[in-house]
Amino acid sequence: MGGDSPRGGAGEVERADVPAALASLADRLNEAAQFLGADRLKARRAELEGQVSAPDLWKDADHARTVTTELGRVNEDLGVLAALATELSDAATLNELLEEEHDESLRPEVSILLDGLDRQLAGLELRALFGGPHDDGDAVAEVHAGAGGTDAQDWAELLVRMYTRWAERRGFELELEEATAGQEAGLLSATFIIRGRYAYGLLSAERGVHRLVRMSPFDAQHRRQTSFASLDVVPFLEDASGEVDIDEKDLRIDTYRSSGAGGQHVNKTDSAVRLTHLPTGIVVSCQNQRSQHQNKAKAMQVLAAKLAERQRAERQATLDELSGERTDNAWGNQIRSYFMAPYQLVKDLRTNLESGNVDAVLDGDIDGFIESELRRRAEHRRR
């Protein structure tokens, strides 16, 4: 990502290539420091450290959490840059030692250091592809079964599993807030929150309709079936009061008996909550908290996130129409097709990226597709 790899074809960098590889890595590190705003981050760290040291910081707990969270992220970014600079210096020093003492036994170690720097910089460079104000935050995601009957409902459940595995791979936390079981199998819908830095920015690249083609396990004749399920993603804000104002008079609040995870108590009381925002028709459900009050509070957070995203989308509507950004076609607006029969292939229709390892993709190995789409978007913004 974001630059030529210093790695040679045989896995080790040739002697003549090492200086060029070191220079390339140094350039990439300087570029990373620029797009992350290292000087700005250092100044901001000093400001935040002053706020954290204030004796009355925790009189406003929400503000205190905001400050400490930002300070943690600023320290993380500056720490990554400092660590990469140290590793790059170590690699240069080791290469000098190799050249001075003609000790070829050091060459594999130099190659390992360069490979590690390349991978770390590639991960850092991914951040340059984000363009939204909420990309570094948490995400609310919804999966809905589409056309395809029972197969589509099973496909919806497979998608939830795929994103669960992806979140685990990245060290993100996933909270399943609501899941509505299908009539025979799978899920009609599911809502979950993914918490982790850049969760929304990454997962937004997956927004759209996903198409599955396979031999149906629910068809007595085992015929090939095409089914659809969609993923919708909005930023999750702990407090969206600054963006939206929800009047409870605009809400219809229904309670019902929970049927999902959460312990045996969920089947004994009407603790699940469904909110319908009457002016927009947006419906949000939450059933996996331990009480009706907690379920309503979480549902209100999700509703606020959805309303905030709706407002942002409305403001962008004209620009979106002018941009020509469309993913619809004769089949609808799927972004990706997953073929399990008559051959094995996953193909993204926006970027044309393909993978023949369907099982790995369904097990959460989707970073390649996400990065490819983020690059496409960044290129589109530059036009």
C-alpha positions, 0 to 999 in steps of 0.5 A: 500500500502507498508506495513500492515495496522494498521486498525483493522477489526472494524475500531478501533485499539485495545489497544494492537495493538497501539504500534505495529501500531505506530512502523510500521508507524515509520518504514514506515516513515523512509523508505519513508525518505530514498527513497525520499532522505531527506538528499539530499533534504535538501542539494538541498533546500539550493542550490536552495534557494541560486539560487532563492535569486540571483538578476539576476535569472529572466534574464533567465526566462526558467532557473528561472522557472526550479529552482523555480519549483524544489524548490517547489517540494523539499519543498513539499517533505520535508514538507510532511515528516515533517507533517507526523513526527508531526502527528506520534508524536501526535498519540504517545502522545495521546496514552500515555495520553489514557494509563495514564488516562485510557480514552477510549473516546480517542481511536477513535481519536487515531484510526483516526490518525493512519488511516490517517497516513496509507493513507498518507504514502500509497500515499507517498510510491507510489513514490517508484514505479516510475523508469523513469527520467520523471515520475514526469513530465507532459504527452502527451496522445493520444487516437485512435479508433481501430477495431470496427467501430462506437462502437470503435470511441464511445469507444475512446471518453469514454476513453478520458472522463475516463482520464479527470475524473481521472485527475480531481480527482487528481487535474491535469490540462488537455488540449485537443489539438486535437480531430478528430470526428468519422464518425457517433459518438465518436472520431477517435483520440484525443491528450491531455496534462495532467499537474501535478506532476507524471502525466506521471509516473502514466498515463504510466501505462495505455499505451496500447489497451483497449477492450470494450464488450457491447451491441452496441447502434449503432446496430439496433439489439442491438447485442454484440460488441467488440471494441478497442481503444488505449492510447499512452503516452509520457513525455511532456517537455516544452523544449526538445531541449536538447534531440532532434533537429528538422530540419524544412526541415524535416517537412511538415506543413499543415494548416486547419480549426479548428473544435473543442473547442476554440470559434467561431473564430476557424471556420473562419480561417485556424488556425489548424496545422498538422505537419508531421515529414518526416523521422519518419512519426510521425504526430502531430495536434493541433487545440485548441490554439487561433492562427495558431502560437500558434497551431504550437508552441504547435504542435512542443512541442508535436512532440519533446516529441514524438521524444524524447520518440522514441529515448529513446525507440530505446535505450531500444529496446534490453533490452525490447526484453530480458526482455520478457515484452509483453502484446500481445495475441490472441486478439492483445495487450490489457492491459484491458478488460471492460465488460458491457454485459453479465456481469459487469467486468473490468479486467486488463490482466497484473495484473489480478486486477478486478473491478465489478463497471464498471461505477465507472471505466469509471468515472475515478476511475482507481488508483487501476489499475494504482498502481497494474501495477506500482507494477508489473513493480517495481517487474519486475525491481527487478528481 
